[in-house]
Amino acid sequence: ERVILRADHVVAISHAVARAYENYCAERRCLRKDGQTLRVWWLGADFSNDRQSPPTKRVRAISEASRPFFLSVGTLAPNKGQALCLAAFDKLWAEGVDATLTIVGRPGWNTTALERRLREHPEHGRRLFWLSDASDAELQSLYKSARAVICASYAEGFGLPLIEAAHAGVPIIASDIDIFHEVGGDSVSYFDVLDPESLKQRIMETLASERRAHPLPVLSWKESTQRLLDIVAGAHVRDAAL
């Protein structure tokens, strides 16, 4: 409410977030500050400046195994969909599909039950891995060798793993939500939101096809930062003119 009433300028990290802001104001008939502007600024990702280091032992255990692995990246949280990923893989394992699920992300909010489920799962350490403290170098290595990256969120502001996966040239499977369509377009394989069976089908299709990522326009962090600076500078010029 303070942003709506007091901010001269608002910058959203996606058009989906900008629409949500506009809808919030309209539905509640909020009185916005006179002259308030709303601009969109996309995030970036860039591992190119990281030093290339040999994969760690735990990463090699995942990437050099005979079975393909799928990667989920993000802080553990209900909206991120890690529980849905696990449900889909439980179905696959029950049907005899030999594939690995690797989750990279620190513990987040309201995930005590999920954390226990991951640690106590029969496949933990074999076909299920949870790395809660992965370094950037480990994550980069996992991106490069994953069969695909799964983005299973039912709500997101942007979805940075899509951009990071695109940088690494890895295929992407994502839930069918507006923001993922905005970022991923036709380059992503989509599944029905909150439906583990639909996700399972996309995984099966990925396993049956050649590992090939479709082109996806991405920004480096330098390019992303420059765009934000341009927005700020433009706003400053506008305010000075007033």
ZADREN-641381 format. One record per residue: residue in one letter; x, y, z of N, C-alpha, C, O, CB in turn. Coordinates in steps of 0.05 Angstrom, whole numbers, plus 5000, padded with zeros to 4 digits. Atoms other than C-alpha are relative to their C-alpha. Glycine has a CB too. Example, Ala and Ser with C-alpha at 12.3 -4.5 7.8 and 13.67 -1.06 7.14 Angstrom:
<nodes>
NODE rest n_east n_north n_up ca_east ca_north ca_up c_east c_north c_up o_east o_north o_up cb_east cb_north cb_up
NODE    A   5018    4976 5000    5246     4910  5156   5018    5024 5000   5039    5024 5013    4980     5001  5025
NODE    S   4984    4976 4999    5273     4979  5143   4985    5022 5014   4995    5044 5018    5009     5009  4971
</nodes>
This chain:
<nodes>
NODE rest n_east n_north n_up ca_east ca_north ca_up c_east c_north c_up o_east o_north o_up cb_east cb_north cb_up
NODE    E   5017    4976 5000    5000     5000  5000   5017    5025 5000   5010    5045 4987    4981     5000  5024
NODE    R   4982    4976 5000    5058     5048  5014   5012    5005 4973   5014    5028 4964    5022     4996  5021
NODE    V   4990    4997 5028    5087     5034  4945   4979    5014 4983   4986    5033 4968    5008     4973  4989
NODE    I   5021    4989 5017    5021     5050  4912   4996    5029 5006   4992    5045 4988    4973     4984  5005
NODE    L   5005    4973 4992    5012     5114  4951   5023    5019 4997   5020    5043 4991    4990     5001  5028
NODE    R   4977    4982 4998    5083     5141  4953   5021    4998 4978   5036    5017 4973    5013     4995  5026
NODE    A   4979    5003 5020    5126     5113  4897   4995    5017 4975   4973    5017 4964    5002     4970  4992
NODE    D   5001    4985 5025    5141     5158  4839   5002    4981 4976   4989    4986 4955    5022     5021  4998
NODE    H   4996    5019 5022    5163     5099  4796   5001    4972 5011   5011    4967 5032    5026     5007  4985
NODE    V   5000    5029 4993    5152     5024  4799   5013    4985 4978   5007    4989 4954    4971     4990  5006
NODE    V   4986    5017 5020    5197     4974  4764   4993    4970 5006   4999    4961 5028    5031     5004  5000
NODE    A   5008    5028 4997    5170     4903  4754   5020    4982 4985   5031    4990 4965    4972     4995  4990
NODE    I   4980    5018 5013    5215     4843  4737   4989    4984 4977   5003    4968 4965    5012     4982  5020
NODE    S   5012    5014 5023    5166     4818  4684   4974    5014 4993   4963    5029 5010    4996     4970  5005
NODE    H   5026    4989 5007    5104     4838  4646   4978    4987 5017   4958    5000 5023    4994     4996  4970
NODE    A   5020    5014 4983    5066     4786  4687   4998    5014 5027   4975    5017 5037    5008     4971  5004
NODE    V   5001    4986 4975    5085     4822  4751   4988    5028 4997   4973    5037 5014    5029     5002  5012
NODE    A   5011    4974 5006    5068     4889  4720   4969    4998 4998   4955    5015 5009    5012     5013  4975
NODE    R   5029    5004 5002    4999     4863  4702   4987    4994 5027   4966    5004 5034    4993     4976  4981
NODE    A   5010    5006 4974    4990     4835  4772   4998    5025 5017   4979    5029 5032    5018     4979  5014
NODE    Y   5001    4975 4986    5007     4903  4801   4977    5018 4991   4962    5029 5007    5027     5016  4996
NODE    E   5022    4984 5010    4958     4938  4755   4973    4989 5009   4955    5003 5016    5002     5001  4969
NODE    N   5025    5013 4992    4904     4887  4771   4994    5004 5029   4971    5009 5037    5001     4970  4993
NODE    Y   5003    4996 4971    4916     4894  4845   4989    5028 5005   4970    5032 5021    5027     4997  5015
NODE    C   5009    4973 4996    4907     4969  4841   4971    5004 4990   4955    5018 5003    5019     5020  4985
NODE    A   5026    4997 5012    4846     4964  4796   4978    4986 5017   4957    4998 5022    4999     4990  4972
NODE    E   5020    5015 4985    4810     4911  4837   4993    5013 5027   4971    5011 5036    5009     4971  5005
NODE    R   5004    4987 4974    4819     4950  4902   4995    5030 4997   4992    5044 5017    5024     4995  5017
NODE    R   5005    4972 5005    4808     5017  4869   5020    5018 5016   5012    5037 5028    4971     5008  5006
NODE    C   4979    4986 4985    4874     5041  4899   5005    5028 4988   5004    5032 4964    5026     4984  5001
NODE    L   4993    4973 5008    4891     5115  4896   5031    5000 4997   5045    5001 5017    4990     5021  5020
NODE    R   4972    5000 5005    4960     5115  4864   5011    5028 4999   4996    5048 4994    5007     4985  4973
NODE    K   4987    4974 5000    5009     5172  4869   4998    5012 4972   5003    4999 4952    5029     4999  5010
NODE    D   5002    4987 5026    4999     5223  4814   5026    4997 4984   5048    5001 4995    4994     5030  5005
NODE    G   4977    5002 5018    5045     5211  4755   5016    4975 5003   5037    4972 4991    5017     5023  5004
NODE    Q   4985    5024 4996    5068     5143  4779   5003    4984 4974   4984    4980 4960    4986     4982  5022
NODE    T   4995    5016 5024    5101     5103  4723   5006    4971 5008   5014    4965 5030    5024     5012  4984
NODE    L   4995    5029 4996    5107     5028  4715   5015    4990 4976   5006    4990 4953    4973     4984  5003
NODE    R   4983    5010 5021    5164     4998  4675   5007    4971 5006   5005    4961 5028    5025     5017  4997
NODE    V   4992    5028 4998    5188     4927  4662   5030    4997 4996   5041    5008 4977    4984     4982  4980
NODE    W   4971    5005 5002    5260     4904  4673   5005    4970 5004   4999    4958 5025    5015     5016  5022
NODE    W   4995    5029 4999    5280     4832  4657   5026    4994 5014   5045    5010 5013    5001     4989  4972
NODE    L   4976    5009 4986    5331     4795  4699   5019    4987 4980   5011    4981 4957    4993     4980  5023
NODE    G   4980    5013 5017    5394     4764  4671   5013    4977 5014   5006    4970 5037    5021     5020  4991
NODE    A   4985    5022 4988    5441     4706  4684   5025    4997 4984   5025    5000 4959    4984     4974  5001
NODE    D   4975    5003 5015    5513     4695  4666   5021    4985 5017   5031    4996 5037    5011     5028  4992
NODE    F   4979    5015 4986    5561     4641  4688   5026    5002 4985   5046    4990 4993    4992     4970  5002
NODE    S   4976    5000 5018    5612     4659  4633   5025    5009 5014   5047    5002 5006    4994     5017  4976
NODE    N   4976    4990 4987    5658     4695  4681   5010    4982 5023   5030    4988 5036    4994     5028  5011
NODE    D   4992    5018 4978    5661     4638  4732   5024    4983 4991   5026    4975 4968    4977     4982  5008
NODE    R   4977    5018 5006    5725     4599  4736   4990    4972 4996   4974    4962 5011    5021     5002  5023
NODE    Q   5007    5028 5004    5719     4530  4707   5016    4983 5019   5040    4982 5018    5005     4992  4970
NODE    S   4987    5018 4981    5734     4481  4763   4990    4972 4996   4967    4968 4987    4996     5010  5029
NODE    P   5009    5028 5003    5731     4405  4763   4975    4995 5016   4972    5006 5038    5023     4981  5008
NODE    P   5024    5006 4984    5664     4377  4785   5007    4988 5026   5026    4972 5028    4981     4981  4984
NODE    T   4996    5011 4974    5660     4360  4858   4991    4970 5000   4978    4961 4982    4985     5016  5022
NODE    K   5006    5028 4998    5653     4288  4881   4970    4995 4999   4961    4977 4985    5011     4988  5026
NODE    R   5029    5005 4999    5579     4294  4895   4987    5007 4973   4967    4995 4966    4987     5017  5022
NODE    V   5010    4994 5027    5566     4327  4827   5006    4978 4981   4990    4971 4964    5011     5027  4990
NODE    R   4993    5022 5017    5604     4272  4792   4982    4976 5005   4976    4961 4986    5030     4993  5004
NODE    A   5017    5023 4994    5562     4220  4828   4973    5002 4986   4960    4982 4980    4996     4999  5031
NODE    I   5026    4996 5014    5501     4251  4795   5004    5001 4970   4990    4987 4955    4987     5026  5009
NODE    S   4997    4995 5029    5527     4273  4727   5013    4977 4985   5009    4974 4961    5015     5025  4995
NODE    E   4986    5021 5013    5570     4213  4712   4987    4973 5003   4998    4952 4994    5029     4999  5010
NODE    A   5015    5025 4997    5520     4160  4731   4989    4991 4973   4986    5008 4955    4977     5003  5021
NODE    S   5010    5010 5025    5492     4116  4676   4972    5010 4994   4964    5010 4970    5000     4969  5000
NODE    R   5028    4991 5004    5421     4142  4686   4999    5030 4995   5015    5045 5007    4982     4992  5024
NODE    P   5003    4971 5004    5398     4211  4661   4989    5013 5025   4975    5000 5041    4982     5006  4976
NODE    F   5011    4986 4977    5382     4264  4713   4987    5026 4991   4995    5039 4972    5022     5005  5021
NODE    F   5015    4976 5004    5333     4321  4715   5005    5019 5023   5007    5010 5046    4969     4994  4996
NODE    L   4991    4980 4981    5348     4385  4752   4978    5020 5007   4965    5031 4989    5024     5015  4990
NODE    S   5019    4980 4991    5302     4429  4794   5016    5020 5017   5030    5012 5036    4976     4988  5016
NODE    V   4984    4980 4986    5332     4495  4819   4981    5021 5013   4963    5032 5000    5020     5014  4980
NODE    G   5015    4980 4986    5303     4542  4871   4997    4994 5029   4998    4971 5038    4972     5003  4987
NODE    T   5004    5003 4971    5293     4554  4945   4975    4982 5004   4955    4985 4991    4996     5027  5013
NODE    L   5023    5017 4993    5248     4500  4975   4977    5018 5010   4980    5032 5030    5008     4979  5020
NODE    A   5024    4985 4992    5179     4531  4979   4976    4988 4986   4979    4976 4965    5003     5031  4993
NODE    P   5023    5012 5012    5108     4509  4965   4995    5008 4971   4988    4992 4954    4976     5006  5016
NODE    N   5006    4990 5027    5101     4553  4903   5020    4990 4979   5014    4992 4955    4999     5030  5000
NODE    K   4980    5009 5019    5165     4525  4872   4995    4973 4988   5006    4966 4967    5027     5000  5014
NODE    G   5008    5025 5013    5135     4457  4860   5019    4976 5003   5017    4957 4988    4996     5004  4972
NODE    Q   4982    5023 4997    5190     4411  4886   4985    4975 5009   4991    4953 5001    5022     5006  5021
NODE    A   5017    5023 4992    5137     4367  4919   4987    4987 4976   4984    4963 4975    4980     5008  5021
NODE    L   5012    5011 5024    5103     4360  4852   5020    4985 4983   5013    4964 4972    4988     5023  4984
NODE    C   4978    5014 5014    5169     4341  4819   5004    4972 5012   5006    4952 4998    5026     5016  5001
NODE    L   4996    5025 4986    5178     4287  4871   4977    4981 4995   4981    4957 4991    5004     5004  5030
NODE    A   5024    5017 5006    5107     4261  4860   5002    4989 4972   4995    4965 4968    4975     5017  5004
NODE    A   4997    5010 5028    5120     4256  4785   5021    4978 4999   5017    4958 4985    5007     5023  4981
NODE    F   4978    5020 5000    5185     4218  4797   4992    4975 5015   5001    4953 5008    5025     5011  5011
NODE    D   5010    5023 4987    5151     4172  4846   4984    4982 4981   4986    4958 4982    4983     5007  5025
NODE    K   5016    5014 5020    5104     4153  4790   5019    4986 4980   5015    4963 4972    4981     5019  4985
NODE    L   4981    5011 5019    5163     4143  4742   5015    4976 5011   5018    4955 4998    5020     5021  4991
NODE    W   4985    5022 4987    5202     4100  4791   4982    4975 5003   4991    4953 5000    5012     5009  5027
NODE    A   5019    5022 4996    5140     4058  4805   4996    4985 4974   4989    4961 4974    4974     5010  5011
NODE    E   5004    5012 5026    5135     4045  4730   5026    4989 4989   5026    4980 4966    4988     5020  4981
NODE    G   4974    5011 5009    5208     4024  4725   5017    5018 4984   5037    5009 4972    4995     4976  4985
NODE    V   4983    4981 5015    5236     4087  4693   5024    5007 5017   5022    5016 5040    4983     5026  4993
NODE    D   4975    4996 4985    5309     4094  4714   5011    5027 4994   5027    5031 4975    5020     4978  4993
NODE    A   4991    4972 5003    5321     4169  4720   5003    5012 5027   4992    5003 5047    4980     5016  4982
NODE    T   4993    4987 4975    5347     4215  4774   4987    5028 5001   4986    5043 4982    5030     5002  5004
NODE    L   5009    4973 4994    5316     4278  4805   5020    5013 5019   5025    5002 5040    4971     5000  5012
NODE    T   4981    4984 4983    5366     4329  4832   4987    5027 5006   4981    5042 4988    5027     5002  4986
NODE    I   5011    4974 4991    5339     4388  4872   5022    5016 5012   5037    5007 5030    4977     4995  5020
NODE    V   4980    4982 4989    5385     4447  4885   4985    5024 5011   4971    5038 4997    5020     5009  4978
NODE    G   5013    4977 4988    5360     4499  4934   5001    4999 5031   4999    4977 5042    4971     5001  4991
NODE    R   4999    4998 4971    5364     4522  5006   4972    4996 5012   4952    5001 4998    5012     5026  5010
NODE    P   5027    5001 4988    5307     4508  5055   4987    5027 5001   5000    5047 5006    5003     4989  5029
NODE    G   5015    4975 5000    5254     4561  5050   4978    5000 5021   4983    4993 5044    4988     5005  4972
NODE    W   5022    4997 4981    5187     4572  5082   4980    4977 4998   4974    4968 4975    4986     5027  4997
NODE    N   5022    5020 5000    5135     4520  5103   5008    4975 4986   4992    4964 4970    4975     5012  4989
NODE    T   4991    5024 5014    5176     4461  5079   5011    4978 5018   5025    4960 5009    5022     5008  4980
NODE    T   4990    5020 4982    5190     4420  5141   4993    4972 4992   5010    4954 4993    4990     5006  5028
NODE    A   5009    5026 5009    5149     4362  5116   5015    4991 4975   5022    4968 4972    4970     4999  4996
NODE    L   4986    5007 5025    5181     4364  5047   5029    4994 5005   5040    4975 4994    4998     5023  4980
NODE    E   4972    5006 4994    5251     4367  5076   5003    4972 5012   5021    4957 5005    5011     5021  5020
NODE    R   4999    5027 4988    5237     4305  5118   4994    4979 4979   5007    4958 4978    4979     4998  5023
NODE    R   5007    5019 5021    5206     4271  5058   5024    4995 4982   5028    4972 4973    4976     5009  4984
NODE    L   4977    5003 5017    5268     4284  5016   5022    4984 5014   5034    4966 5002    5011     5028  4992
NODE    R   4979    5013 4986    5317     4261  5069   4994    4970 5005   5012    4954 5005    5006     5014  5026
NODE    E   5008    5027 4992    5278     4198  5087   4990    4983 4976   4981    4961 4980    4979     5001  5021
NODE    H   5010    5014 5023    5258     4179  5016   5018    4975 4994   5042    4977 4996    4999     5019  4976
NODE    P   4984    5024 5006    5280     4108  4996   5020    5004 4978   5040    4990 4977    4981     4978  4992
NODE    E   4982    4995 5022    5314     4136  4934   5021    5022 5006   5039    5028 4990    4985     5008  4975
NODE    H   4981    4979 4992    5353     4190  4972   5029    4989 4998   5035    4969 5010    4994     5010  5028
NODE    G   4972    5009 5003    5427     4185  4953   5004    4981 4977   5027    4973 4971    5009     4989  5025
NODE    R   4998    5019 5022    5412     4139  4895   4988    5012 4974   5003    5017 4955    4985     4974  5006
NODE    R   5013    4987 5023    5361     4169  4846   4987    5026 5008   4972    5038 4993    4980     4981  4987
NODE    L   5011    4975 4990    5341     4228  4889   5022    5014 5016   5033    5003 5035    4975     4996  5017
NODE    F   4979    4984 4987    5390     4283  4910   4988    5028 5006   4975    5040 4990    5026     5002  4983
NODE    W   5007    4973 4993    5378     4347  4948   5025    5014 5009   5036    5007 5030    4978     5001  5022
NODE    L   4976    4984 4993    5436     4397  4949   4991    5027 5011   4983    5044 4995    5019     5003  4975
NODE    S   5010    4975 4988    5419     4452  4998   5021    5021 5002   5016    5043 5010    4989     4994  5028
NODE    D   4978    4981 4998    5487     4485  4995   5018    5000 4976   5042    5004 4978    5016     4994  5025
NODE    A   4984    5002 5024    5509     4479  4923   5014    5027 4993   5001    5048 4996    4983     4991  4976
NODE    S   4986    4976 5008    5561     4529  4899   4992    5007 4971   4980    4991 4958    5031     4996  5002
NODE    D   5005    4992 5028    5555     4568  4834   5013    4981 4980   5002    4974 4959    5009     5029  4995
NODE    A   4985    5018 5018    5608     4523  4803   4986    4973 4998   4984    4961 4976    5028     4997  5009
NODE    E   5015    5026 5000    5569     4460  4823   4975    5003 4984   4968    4985 4969    4994     4990  5029
NODE    L   5025    4996 5015    5504     4489  4796   5006    5002 4970   4991    4991 4954    4986     5025  5010
NODE    Q   4993    4998 5028    5537     4507  4731   5006    4973 4988   4997    4967 4965    5025     5019  4996
NODE    S   4994    5027 5010    5564     4437  4723   4975    4983 4997   4972    4968 4978    5020     4986  5019
NODE    L   5025    5015 5001    5496     4407  4738   4982    5009 4977   4970    4993 4963    4984     5002  5026
NODE    Y   5015    4989 5022    5462     4453  4688   5010    4988 4974   4994    4979 4957    5001     5030  4999
NODE    K   4988    5009 5025    5510     4431  4633   4995    4971 4994   4994    4962 4971    5029     5006  5000
NODE    S   5002    5028 5004    5500     4357  4644   4972    4989 5004   4967    4965 5000    5019     4985  5017
NODE    A   5027    5009 4995    5426     4353  4661   4986    4992 4974   4991    5003 4953    4983     5021  5015
NODE    R   5016    5007 5023    5378     4318  4614   4980    5022 4994   4974    5027 4971    4985     4973  5005
NODE    A   5018    4976 5003    5330     4376  4626   4997    5013 5027   5002    5001 5048    4972     4991  4988
NODE    V   5007    4985 4975    5313     4429  4677   4970    5002 5003   4956    5008 4983    5013     5029  4999
NODE    I   5029    4999 4995    5245     4426  4709   4993    5024 5017   5005    5028 5039    4990     4974  5014
NODE    C   5010    4976 4985    5211     4491  4731   4970    4995 5006   4954    5000 4988    5005     5027  4984
NODE    A   5027    5010 4994    5148     4467  4767   4983    5020 5016   4963    5012 5027    5002     4974  5014
NODE    S   5014    4980 4984    5126     4532  4801   4971    5004 4991   4965    5002 4967    5014     5026  5000
NODE    Y   5027    4991 5007    5052     4550  4804   4997    5030 5002   4977    5041 4994    4979     4986  5017
NODE    A   4999    4970 4999    5070     4623  4819   5028    5009 5000   5045    4999 5015    4984     5010  5025
NODE    E   4973    4989 5002    5132     4662  4800   4999    5029 4992   4980    5038 4979    5017     4984  4980
NODE    G   4997    4973 5010    5155     4733  4789   5016    5001 4974   5011    5019 4958    5013     5017  5021
NODE    F   4984    5001 5024    5205     4714  4735   5006    4971 4992   4998    4962 4971    5025     5017  5003
NODE    G   4991    5027 5007    5235     4645  4736   5028    4999 4990   5033    4991 4967    4981     4988  4980
NODE    L   4972    4998 5009    5310     4655  4734   5012    4974 4991   5029    4974 4973    5016     5011  5023
NODE    P   4989    5025 5011    5326     4580  4725   4996    4996 4970   5011    4983 4957    4989     4977  5015
NODE    L   5004    5003 5029    5296     4585  4655   5023    5014 4985   5033    5003 4966    4973     5013  4992
NODE    I   4979    4986 5012    5348     4637  4637   5027    4986 5004   5043    4984 4985    5002     5029  5010
NODE    E   4975    5015 4995    5404     4599  4670   5002    4975 4984   5024    4968 4974    5003     4994  5030
NODE    A   5000    5025 5016    5384     4535  4635   5005    5007 4970   5020    4993 4956    4973     4986  5002
NODE    A   4995    4991 5028    5383     4573  4568   5029    5006 4996   5040    4999 4975    4982     5024  4993
NODE    H   4971    4994 5002    5454     4598  4581   5016    4974 4998   5035    4973 4983    5009     5016  5025
NODE    A   4985    5025 5000    5475     4526  4593   4992    4982 4976   5005    4962 4971    4995     4985  5025
NODE    G   5008    5016 5024    5439     4500  4530   4986    4975 5007   4989    4955 4993    5024     4994  4984
NODE    V   5014    5025 4991    5395     4450  4568   4970    5003 4995   4960    5025 4998    5006     4995  5030
NODE    P   5029    4998 5004    5323     4434  4551   4985    5007 5026   4995    5002 5048    4989     4973  4989
NODE    I   5015    4990 4977    5269     4462  4596   4972    4989 4999   4958    4989 4979    4999     5031  5001
NODE    I   5028    5009 4995    5204     4432  4623   4988    5019 5021   5000    5021 5042    4998     4970  5008
NODE    A   5010    4980 4981    5160     4484  4657   4969    4998 5002   4956    4990 4983    5008     5028  4991
NODE    S   5029    4999 4996    5090     4492  4686   4988    5021 4982   5001    5041 4975    4994     5005  5029
NODE    D   5014    4983 5019    5039     4526  4642   4989    5024 5014   4964    5027 5018    4978     4984  4986
NODE    I   5009    4975 4988    5037     4594  4675   5010    5024 4984   5029    5021 4968    5011     5002  5030
NODE    D   4995    4977 5018    5039     4663  4644   5029    5009 4999   5040    5014 4978    4983     5023  5009
NODE    I   4973    4989 5000    5108     4684  4667   5019    4981 4986   5038    4991 4973    5009     5004  5029
NODE    F   4982    5018 5014    5141     4621  4640   4996    5002 4970   5015    4999 4954    4995     4971  5009
NODE    H   5004    4995 5028    5108     4633  4573   5013    5026 4991   5024    5028 4969    4969     5001  4994
NODE    E   4987    4975 5006    5133     4705  4575   5030    4997 4996   5041    5008 4977    4994     5021  5022
NODE    V   4971    5004 5001    5204     4683  4588   5008    4979 4980   5028    4982 4965    5011     4993  5027
NODE    G   4992    5024 5016    5206     4616  4552   4988    4999 4972   5000    4986 4955    4993     4976  5014
NODE    G   5013    5001 5027    5158     4626  4493   4996    4972 4991   4987    4954 5006    5017     5015  4980
NODE    D   5003    5026 5012    5157     4567  4446   5024    4982 5004   5025    4960 4994    4995     5003  4970
NODE    S   4975    5015 4996    5226     4543  4469   4998    4980 5024   5017    4966 5029    5023     5019  5004
NODE    V   5003    5016 4976    5198     4507  4530   4978    4979 4996   4958    4985 4982    4994     5018  5024
NODE    S   5020    5020 5000    5159     4443  4539   4983    5004 5025   4993    5002 5048    5012     4971  4999
NODE    Y   5017    4993 4977    5099     4459  4584   4983    4976 5009   4975    4959 4993    4982     5023  4992
NODE    F   5018    5020 4989    5058     4415  4630   4978    5014 5016   4982    5037 5024    5015     4979  5018
NODE    D   5023    4988 4986    4991     4427  4665   5008    5006 5029   5020    4990 5043    4976     4981  4999
NODE    V   4992    4991 4973    4999     4466  4730   4989    4981 5021   4966    4972 5020    4989     5028  5005
NODE    L   5007    5016 4977    4998     4424  4794   4991    4972 4992   4977    4959 5007    4978     5013  5016
NODE    D   5008    5027 5009    4990     4359  4754   5024    4983 4996   5038    4985 4976    4984     5002  4973
NODE    P   4976    5017 5003    5045     4307  4767   4998    4981 4977   5019    4973 4966    5004     4985  5026
NODE    E   5002    5019 5022    5017     4261  4714   5008    5014 4974   5021    5002 4957    4971     4990  4997
NODE    S   4993    4985 5024    5024     4316  4661   5030    5004 4999   5043    5002 4978    4986     5027  4999
NODE    L   4972    4997 4999    5095     4329  4685   5014    4974 4993   5034    4974 4979    5009     5010  5028
NODE    K   4989    5026 5006    5110     4255  4682   5001    4995 4970   5020    4985 4959    4985     4978  5014
NODE    Q   5001    5004 5029    5088     4254  4609   5021    5017 4986   5034    5007 4967    4972     5007  4989
NODE    R   4980    4984 5012    5134     4312  4591   5028    4988 5005   5045    4990 4987    4999     5029  5011
NODE    I   4974    5013 4994    5192     4276  4625   5004    4976 4982   5026    4973 4971    5002     4992  5030
NODE    M   4998    5023 5017    5178     4213  4586   5006    5008 4971   5022    4996 4958    4974     4983  5001
NODE    E   4994    4990 5027    5176     4252  4521   5028    5010 4997   5041    5006 4977    4980     5023  4993
NODE    T   4972    4990 5001    5242     4285  4538   5020    4977 4999   5039    4978 4984    5006     5017  5025
NODE    L   4983    5023 5001    5274     4218  4552   5000    4986 4973   5020    4974 4965    4992     4980  5022
NODE    A   5003    5013 5025    5249     4192  4486   5011    5016 4976   5013    5006 4954    4972     4993  4995
NODE    S   4991    4983 5021    5277     4250  4446   5029    5007 5003   5041    5001 5024    4983     5026  4999
NODE    E   4972    4991 4999    5346     4278  4430   5002    5023 5019   4985    5040 5021    5010     5008  4971
NODE    R   4995    4978 4981    5376     4324  4482   5007    5025 4984   5029    5028 4975    5022     4993  5020
NODE    R   4995    4976 5017    5368     4390  4446   4984    5024 5012   4960    5022 5016    4991     4995  4971
NODE    A   5013    4976 4990    5353     4459  4474   4992    5018 4977   5007    5021 4958    5019     5015  5020
NODE    H   5009    4981 5020    5313     4508  4433   5010    5028 5008   5013    5035 5031    4969     5000  4998
NODE    P   4989    4974 4995    5340     4579  4426   4981    5017 5018   4957    5016 5015    5005     5016  4974
NODE    L   5016    4983 4982    5317     4627  4481   5016    5026 5004   5039    5024 5014    4995     4985  5027
NODE    P   4985    4975 4996    5337     4701  4483   5004    5005 5029   4986    5004 5045    4984     5024  4987
NODE    V   4993    4995 4972    5373     4716  4547   5018    5025 5003   5031    5033 4984    5014     4975  5012
NODE    L   4983    4978 4994    5407     4775  4579   5022    4991 5020   5018    4974 5036    4984     5024  5013
NODE    S   4980    5003 4980    5473     4775  4616   4992    5019 5023   4975    5036 5020    5029     5006  4989
NODE    W   5005    4982 4978    5473     4808  4685   5009    5028 4993   4997    5047 5002    5014     4990  5025
NODE    K   4991    4974 5007    5512     4865  4655   4979    5014 4983   4973    5038 4987    5027     4999  4984
NODE    E   5020    4988 5017    5459     4877  4601   4975    5006 5017   4962    5027 5013    4992     4981  4977
NODE    S   5023    4995 4983    5403     4870  4653   5004    5024 5017   4986    5041 5020    4995     4975  5017
NODE    T   4994    4977 4983    5437     4919  4699   4999    5026 4985   4988    5046 4995    5027     4997  5013
NODE    Q   5000    4976 5017    5446     4969  4643   4972    5009 4994   4966    5033 4994    5016     4996  4975
NODE    R   5028    4993 5006    5372     4966  4626   4987    5013 5025   4971    5031 5022    4985     4975  4991
NODE    L   5011    4988 4975    5354     4980  4699   5011    5028 5004   4996    5047 5011    5007     4983  5024
NODE    L   4989    4973 4998    5402     5039  4700   4988    5019 4981   4983    5042 4987    5031     4998  4996
NODE    D   5013    4983 5020    5371     5066  4637   4973    5008 5009   4965    5031 5005    4998     4985  4973
NODE    I   5027    4994 4989    5302     5062  4669   5002    5021 5022   4987    5041 5022    4986     4975  5010
NODE    V   4996    4981 4978    5327     5098  4731   5008    5028 4990   4998    5048 4999    5021     4989  5020
NODE    A   4990    4974 5011    5364     5151  4691   4977    5014 4985   4974    5039 4988    5023     4995  4981
NODE    G   5023    4988 5014    5302     5162  4647   4980    5012 5019   4969    5033 5014    4987     4980  4982
NODE    A   5018    4990 4980    5259     5170  4708   5011    5026 5013   4996    5044 5019    4994     4979  5022
NODE    H   4987    4977 4987    5309     5219  4739   4997    5025 4981   4991    5047 4991    5029     4994  5006
NODE    V   5002    4978 5019    5308     5262  4675   4971    5010 5000   4966    5034 4999    5009     4991  4972
NODE    R   5028    4992 5000    5232     5261  4675   4993    5016 5025   4980    5037 5023    4982     4975  4998
NODE    D   5006    4986 4975    5228     5282  4748   5013    5028 5000   5001    5047 5010    5009     4984  5024
NODE    A   4986    4975 5000    5279     5337  4738   4986    5020 4982   4984    5044 4988    5030     4997  4990
NODE    A   5014    4982 5018    5239     5365  4680   4974    5011 5013   4966    5033 5008    4992     4985  4974
NODE    L   5024    4991 4986    5177     5368  4725   5007    5022 5020   4989    5033 5034    4987     4977  5014
</nodes>
